[in-house]
Amino acid sequence: MRRDVFQAIADPTRRAIIHLISRQSLNLNAVAEQFDVSRPAISKHIKILTECGLIIIKEQGRERVCEARLQKLQEVSQWVEQYRTFWNQKLDALGDFLDLEDEDDALKKRKPSKRKKK
Amino acid sequence: MKGQPIVIERVYEAPVDRVWKALTDKEQMKKWYFQVSDFEPVVGFEFQFSGGTKTETYIHLCKVTQVVPGRKIAYTWRYEGYEGISEVSFELFPEGVKKTRLVLTHEGIESFPKQPNFGRESFTAGWTSITGKMLKEFVEQA
């Protein structure tokens, strides 16, 4: 099974859990109460989140408290950065294409007879 | 918790209708973008193209979601055989008569898996080579 930050945030309930816990650490029951999903389902999401490294569970007396570990979310922004690079290159290519089209038009107007198409 | 969309703006020295054509005309798209299977700026129109690295190519599957002629075109963007879906939109704004501001938005990227063959290094390398090669060839032919 894949266990990384992308798997962690792939599910909307898990995103909501991260959001909730990032504001304050909560025990399992308190987390489960916030959702219209069964307690076992929430436990499963929390288990995945711990395996993905976004949550750690601390034993406090008889309680198990979920604490957020958000450093891993940086991987997501790095991933997004790759796409930013990609789009910047594509939009540069579009700019060059538009410039070339312009030159083509200008050439056609200047010397229509001498220009041969490949 | 959703990731921030990518938003990139450019101003081109070309009127809106020309930029619109480069974004939506199949033959023009092939010159700077991708070897699209086909393209029509019509909501619901589906098209695909391949892209990736030298060893791995990914079939990109897209479906047009919004069309405002001369103003906006948007389509979904996902990879055949992989989970996750994103959406790309291009919006055009005239800047005077001869210039066009383009706003590109790509959201939902974080929904894509991060698998070994889908790693970000290979991705960047692939995009760079595709863009570099395509652009180079186009420039040399012109």
Interface residues (C-beta under 8 A of the other chain):
Chain A: R2 D4 V5 F6 Q7 I9 A10 R15 A16 I18 H19 E75 V76 S77 Q78 W79 V80 Q82 Y83 R84 T85 F86 W87 N88 Q89 K90 L91 D92 A93 L94 G95 D96 F97 L98 D99 L100 E101 D102 E103 D104 K118
Chain B: M1 K2 G3 Q4 I6 I8 R10 Y12 E13 A14 R18 V19 A22 L23 Q28 K31 W32 Y33 E83 G84 L102 L104 H106 I109 E110 S111 F112 P113 K114 Q115 R120 F123 T124 W127 T128 T131 G132 M134 L135 F138 V139 Q141 A142
